[in-house]
Amino acid sequence: MYFTFSLFIVALGIIAAHVDCLQLQSCDDHPRVRLHQVDLNPSDIHSNQELGIDAIWNVVQEIDKPLKAEVKLFKKIGFIKAQLPCKNNIGSCTYDLCADGSVPICNTKRGMHRSNGYKLKVPNFPPEALGSYDVEIRIVDGKNRNFGCWKTSANVVR
């Protein structure tokens, strides 16, 4: 369950480029992937539901596996933003993106790529996990080279 949520958070940052419900910012001047289109269905993140992702991206420079995501997760509580530590593989952790082979971004060959109907199971969150989050995701390849970096905000609701 925690690994699925981790992949969900990572996938948001990797493939979300222009999504109405997310305000995404690149934090990388020279990304090795160009994002062209992303659709999330539904647009809100609901506890214990499935999230569908369709995306189109262009890998502009070959990327060496394994891909790792360095995630910084911040929970917003009023005007305060607290970085969540890495606990049980949730929070501000480093994740192996291609561990189970199901993440579409693991196709690292140069050229255009498409993911249609990729599904992520969002786990059932306890009430204290619901709320607003800021996420920064930096993807590095097997040679520790930067793949891309994205920042976004998301709301997790019941």
LUMVEXTOR-287297 format. One record per residue: x, y, z of N, C-alpha, C, CB in turn; residue in three letters. Coordinates in steps of 0.02 Angstrom, whole numbers, padded with zeros to 5 digits, always signed. Glycine has a CB too. Layout:
<ronus>
XYZXYZXYZXYZala;...
</ronus>
This chain:
<ronus>
+00041-00059+00000+00000+00000+00000+00044+00063+00000-00047+00000+00060met;+00096+00065+00042+00138+00124+00046+00178+00133-00018+00185+00120+00106tyr;+00200+00077-00049+00238+00082-00111+00193+00110-00166+00265+00013-00132phe;+00130+00090-00168+00083+00116-00218+00075+00191-00210+00015+00081-00213thr;+00066+00215-00148+00060+00287-00137+00124+00323-00157+00042+00301-00064phe;+00181+00293-00142+00245+00323-00161+00249+00331-00236+00303+00281-00135ser;+00230+00280-00273+00230+00284-00346+00181+00337-00369+00213+00216-00377leu;+00125+00343-00335+00076+00393-00353+00105+00463-00347+00013+00387-00309phe;+00137+00478-00291+00167+00544-00281+00222+00556-00333+00196+00550-00210ile;+00263+00507-00346+00316+00513-00395+00288+00523-00465+00361+00451-00393val;+00237+00485-00483+00208+00490-00550+00179+00559-00561+00154+00438-00560ala;+00150+00589-00511+00124+00657-00519+00179+00704-00542+00093+00682-00454leu;+00235+00700-00509+00290+00745-00526+00324+00728-00591+00340+00744-00472gly;+00328+00665-00609+00363+00646-00670+00324+00667-00731+00374+00571-00671ile;+00260+00652-00732+00225+00660-00795+00179+00720-00798+00186+00600-00809ile;+00166+00753-00743+00120+00809-00746+00154+00871-00772+00090+00823-00676ala;+00133+00896-00829+00162+00955-00858+00111+01011-00864+00192+00940-00926ala;+00051+00994-00887-00001+01044-00894-00067+01012-00874-00004+01072-00967his;-00083+01020-00812-00144+00992-00785-00181+01048-00750-00129+00932-00735val;-00245+01056-00767-00283+01111-00738-00286+01108-00662-00353+01111-00766asp;-00292+01049-00633-00300+01044-00561-00233+01051-00524-00332+00979-00543cys;-00178+01045-00558-00112+01051-00527-00075+01111-00557-00071+00986-00536leu;-00044+01149-00514-00001+01203-00538+00070+01176-00532-00010+01270-00496gln;+00098+01155-00588+00163+01122-00588+00217+01170-00612+00162+01059-00631leu;+00273+01169-00578+00330+01210-00597+00391+01165-00607+00344+01264-00545gln;+00428+01179-00659+00491+01144-00668+00543+01177-00622+00515+01146-00743ser;+00584+01137-00590+00639+01163-00550+00705+01141-00581+00634+01140-00475cys;+00703+01132-00647+00762+01110-00685+00767+01151-00749+00757+01033-00701asp;+00824+01183-00759+00834+01223-00820+00846+01181-00882+00893+01270-00810asp;+00872+01121-00874+00888+01078-00932+00862+01007-00921+00964+01077-00944his;+00796+00997-00919+00770+00929-00908+00786+00884-00968+00694+00931-00897pro;+00796+00821-00953+00811+00772-01006+00748+00741-01033+00857+00718-00979arg;+00690+00767-01010+00626+00746-01037+00583+00808-01046+00590+00693-00989val;+00547+00810-01101+00500+00866-01114+00429+00837-01108+00512+00898-01185arg;+00389+00868-01066+00321+00845-01055+00274+00883-01102+00300+00855-00981leu;+00230+00846-01135+00186+00877-01185+00113+00879-01164+00192+00842-01250his;+00087+00825-01135+00017+00822-01117+00007+00774-01060-00026+00801-01178gln;-00037+00793-01014-00054+00750-00957-00128+00759-00941-00009+00766-00895val;-00161+00703-00930-00230+00704-00907-00236+00659-00846-00279+00681-00964asp;-00267+00685-00793-00280+00647-00732-00356+00637-00727-00252+00682-00669leu;-00376+00577-00706-00447+00563-00698-00458+00519-00637-00476+00530-00762asn;-00492+00543-00585-00520+00610-00577-00467+00661-00560-00574+00610-00522pro;-00485+00725-00561-00436+00778-00550-00417+00786-00477-00462+00843-00576ser;-00459+00763-00430-00443+00764-00359-00414+00697-00338-00505+00782-00316asp;-00374+00697-00286-00345+00636-00259-00391+00612-00203-00271+00646-00234ile;-00423+00555-00212-00469+00529-00162-00440+00467-00129-00537+00513-00194his;-00446+00465-00064-00423+00407-00025-00460+00345-00050-00435+00419+00050ser;-00422+00290-00058-00449+00224-00074-00485+00222-00142-00497+00203-00020asn;-00459+00258-00191-00486+00256-00259-00429+00248-00309-00527+00320-00275gln;-00449+00239-00372-00400+00232-00426-00393+00298-00462-00422+00176-00475glu;-00331+00314-00481-00317+00375-00519-00291+00354-00587-00265+00420-00481leu;-00322+00378-00640-00300+00363-00708-00255+00419-00734-00361+00353-00754gly;-00202+00399-00769-00154+00448-00796-00141+00432-00869-00087+00448-00755ile;-00149+00482-00912-00130+00478-00983-00078+00533-00994-00192+00486-01031asp;-00024+00517-01030+00028+00567-01039+00066+00556-01104+00077+00565-00980ala;+00096+00610-01128+00142+00608-01185+00205+00646-01165+00108+00638-01251ile;+00263+00615-01175+00326+00648-01158+00380+00629-01208+00349+00630-01086trp;+00432+00670-01211+00487+00660-01257+00552+00655-01217+00491+00716-01310asn;+00586+00599-01223+00652+00591-01192+00702+00619-01242+00667+00515-01174val;+00736+00673-01223+00781+00707-01269+00853+00683-01264+00778+00781-01257val;+00870+00647-01212+00936+00619-01203+00930+00552-01168+00983+00667-01163gln;+00966+00502-01193+00962+00435-01164+00974+00437-01088+01013+00387-01197glu;+00937+00397-01053+00940+00395-00980+00960+00326-00958+00871+00416-00948ile;+01007+00323-00910+01031+00259-00885+00989+00237-00825+01105+00263-00866asp;+00967+00175-00826+00931+00147-00769+00981+00129-00715+00889+00085-00789lys;+00961+00124-00653+00893+00131-00627+00875+00204-00618+00885+00093-00561pro;+00811+00219-00622+00786+00286-00608+00766+00290-00535+00726+00303-00654leu;+00787+00343-00503+00769+00355-00433+00733+00422-00428+00833+00354-00387lys;+00686+00426-00383+00650+00488-00370+00668+00512-00299+00573+00479-00377ala;+00696+00571-00296+00711+00602-00231+00652+00648-00216+00780+00641-00232glu;+00611+00628-00169+00548+00663-00155+00554+00702-00090+00489+00613-00151val;+00531+00765-00093+00523+00806-00033+00448+00819-00028+00565+00873-00036lys;+00418+00797+00028+00346+00804+00038+00334+00849+00098+00313+00734+00049leu;+00294+00902+00086+00279+00951+00137+00203+00952+00149+00305+01021+00118phe;+00182+00948+00211+00111+00954+00227+00098+01026+00248+00089+00904+00284lys;+00045+01055+00220+00026+01123+00236-00026+01122+00291+00000+01161+00173lys;-00011+01157+00345-00057+01163+00402-00064+01237+00415-00031+01123+00466ile;-00118+01266+00390-00127+01338+00395-00073+01373+00354-00124+01362+00468gly;-00035+01417+00386+00019+01452+00352+00086+01418+00362+00024+01523+00377phe;+00086+01361+00396+00148+01324+00410+00155+01267+00360+00148+01297+00483ile;+00217+01256+00338+00232+01201+00292+00287+01160+00325+00254+01227+00221lys;+00271+01096+00341+00319+01052+00375+00341+00996+00328+00289+01023+00440ala;+00407+00987+00321+00431+00931+00280+00422+00866+00318+00506+00941+00261gln;+00391+00817+00285+00379+00753+00316+00441+00710+00309+00318+00718+00284leu;+00464+00679+00363+00523+00635+00358+00504+00570+00321+00550+00618+00429pro;+00553+00533+00301+00543+00468+00270+00528+00418+00325+00605+00447+00227cys;+00467+00389+00323+00447+00339+00372+00407+00286+00337+00406+00372+00431lys;+00429+00223+00343+00395+00167+00310+00387+00179+00235+00327+00155+00342asn;+00438+00209+00205+00439+00221+00132+00385+00271+00110+00429+00156+00095asn;+00365+00316+00155+00317+00370+00140+00349+00434+00165+00247+00357+00174ile;+00341+00488+00126+00366+00553+00147+00424+00574+00103+00388+00552+00220gly;+00471+00610+00133+00529+00636+00096+00581+00581+00091+00558+00699+00132ser;+00572+00538+00042+00614+00478+00033+00643+00477-00038+00573+00414+00047cys;+00688+00429-00050+00711+00413-00117+00681+00347-00137+00790+00412-00120thr;+00650+00345-00196+00614+00287-00220+00646+00260-00284+00541+00303-00231tyr;+00648+00194-00290+00668+00161-00352+00606+00157-00396+00699+00090-00339asp;+00606+00195-00451+00545+00200-00492+00530+00138-00532+00552+00258-00539leu;+00580+00100-00550+00569+00044-00596+00572-00023-00561+00621+00046-00651cys;+00563-00024-00495+00570-00086-00456+00522-00140-00480+00558-00072-00383ala;+00459-00120-00495+00411-00171-00516+00398-00170-00591+00346-00162-00479asp;+00431-00124-00628+00426-00123-00700+00361-00096-00728+00435-00190-00725gly;+00317-00071-00686+00252-00049-00711+00246+00026-00723+00199-00069-00663ser;+00295+00065-00702+00291+00138-00710+00310+00156-00782+00337+00174-00659val;+00266+00191-00818+00279+00206-00889+00343+00245-00901+00222+00244-00918pro;+00363+00287-00854+00422+00329-00864+00486+00287-00867+00428+00380-00809ile;+00482+00223-00850+00541+00180-00853+00564+00167-00924+00527+00114-00817cys;+00524+00185-00974+00546+00182-01043+00592+00241-01055+00485+00181-01094asn;+00658+00230-01054+00706+00284-01053+00741+00295-01120+00758+00271-01001thr;+00717+00264-01173+00747+00274-01239+00727+00342-01267+00727+00218-01287lys;+00772+00370-01308+00758+00434-01339+00695+00430-01382+00817+00457-01382arg;+00658+00486-01384+00599+00490-01426+00535+00503-01387+00592+00428-01466gly;+00480+00504-01425+00414+00517-01397+00386+00453-01365+00365+00543-01451met;+00353+00462-01308+00322+00406-01273+00252+00425-01252+00364+00385-01211his;+00209+00375-01244+00140+00387-01225+00120+00335-01173+00092+00382-01288arg;+00081+00358-01125+00051+00314-01075-00023+00326-01076+00081+00327-01003ser;-00061+00275-01095-00134+00281-01097-00164+00235-01045-00161+00264-01167asn;-00205+00263-01002-00242+00222-00954-00200+00193-00898-00275+00169-00989gly;-00143+00223-00882-00104+00199-00825-00143+00211-00761-00034+00234-00822tyr;-00150+00161-00720-00191+00165-00659-00147+00159-00597-00245+00110-00659lys;-00160+00204-00550-00127+00201-00485-00181+00194-00432-00084+00265-00473leu;-00172+00147-00387-00218+00137-00331-00197+00183-00274-00220+00062-00308lys;-00240+00228-00256-00227+00273-00200-00252+00236-00137-00263+00343-00209val;-00208+00227-00088-00229+00188-00028-00279+00226+00015-00167+00170+00013pro;-00307+00190+00062-00353+00219+00111-00311+00256+00163-00399+00165+00143asn;-00317+00321+00165-00277+00362+00211-00312+00370+00278-00262+00429+00181phe;-00275+00372+00333-00305+00391+00396-00324+00466+00393-00257+00377+00456pro;-00370+00488+00434-00392+00558+00432-00336+00609+00437-00441+00571+00487pro;-00284+00595+00476-00229+00643+00483-00187+00650+00420-00185+00622+00541glu;-00193+00605+00373-00155+00609+00310-00191+00652+00258-00143+00540+00281ala;-00255+00666+00269-00293+00707+00222-00269+00779+00229-00369+00701+00235leu;-00271+00816+00173-00251+00886+00177-00214+00909+00115-00210+00899+00238gly;-00180+00965+00122-00143+00996+00067-00069+00982+00073-00155+01072+00065ser;-00038+00967+00016+00033+00949+00014+00069+00988-00041+00041+00873+00004tyr;+00132+01004-00028+00178+01026-00080+00227+00970-00092+00215+01093-00060asp;+00244+00958-00155+00287+00902-00173+00342+00928-00219+00247+00845-00206val;+00403+00909-00205+00459+00920-00252+00488+00853-00269+00514+00969-00222glu;+00494+00839-00333+00520+00774-00355+00577+00786-00403+00464+00732-00389ile;+00635+00759-00386+00693+00762-00430+00709+00690-00450+00755+00796-00393arg;+00712+00679-00515+00726+00612-00542+00799+00610-00564+00678+00595-00601ile;+00835+00559-00542+00904+00549-00562+00911+00480-00592+00953+00557-00502val;+00959+00473-00639+00968+00409-00672+01023+00369-00638+00985+00418-00746asp;+01040+00312-00668+01088+00266-00639+01158+00294-00630+01092+00205-00681gly;+01174+00347-00666+01239+00380-00659+01233+00443-00616+01268+00398-00727lys;+01177+00448-00579+01163+00504-00535+01158+00571-00572+01216+00509-00482asn;+01139+00568-00636+01128+00628-00676+01055+00649-00669+01147+00617-00750arg;+01044+00714-00669+00977+00740-00662+00935+00726-00724+00979+00815-00649asn;+00876+00699-00714+00828+00682-00767+00777+00738-00774+00793+00614-00752phe;+00757+00767-00718+00708+00820-00717+00687+00834-00646+00647+00803-00759gly;+00656+00892-00636+00634+00911-00569+00568+00949-00577+00687+00954-00532cys;+00520+00933-00534+00455+00965-00537+00430+00979-00467+00404+00922-00575trp;+00392+01033-00460+00359+01051-00397+00284+01057-00411+00388+01118-00367lys;+00244+01034-00365+00172+01039-00372+00139+01040-00303+00145+00982-00414thr;+00076+01054-00303+00035+01050-00243-00023+01003-00257+00010+01120-00220ser;-00047+00970-00206-00103+00924-00215-00143+00921-00150-00079+00853-00236ala;-00207+00908-00158-00251+00897-00101-00272+00825-00099-00313+00944-00103asn;-00267+00795-00040-00290+00726-00030-00354+00730+00011-00235+00681+00006val;-00408+00704-00018-00474+00708+00014-00502+00639+00025-00522+00751-00029val;-00552+00633+00067-00584+00569+00082-00626+00547+00024-00627+00572+00145arg;
</ronus>
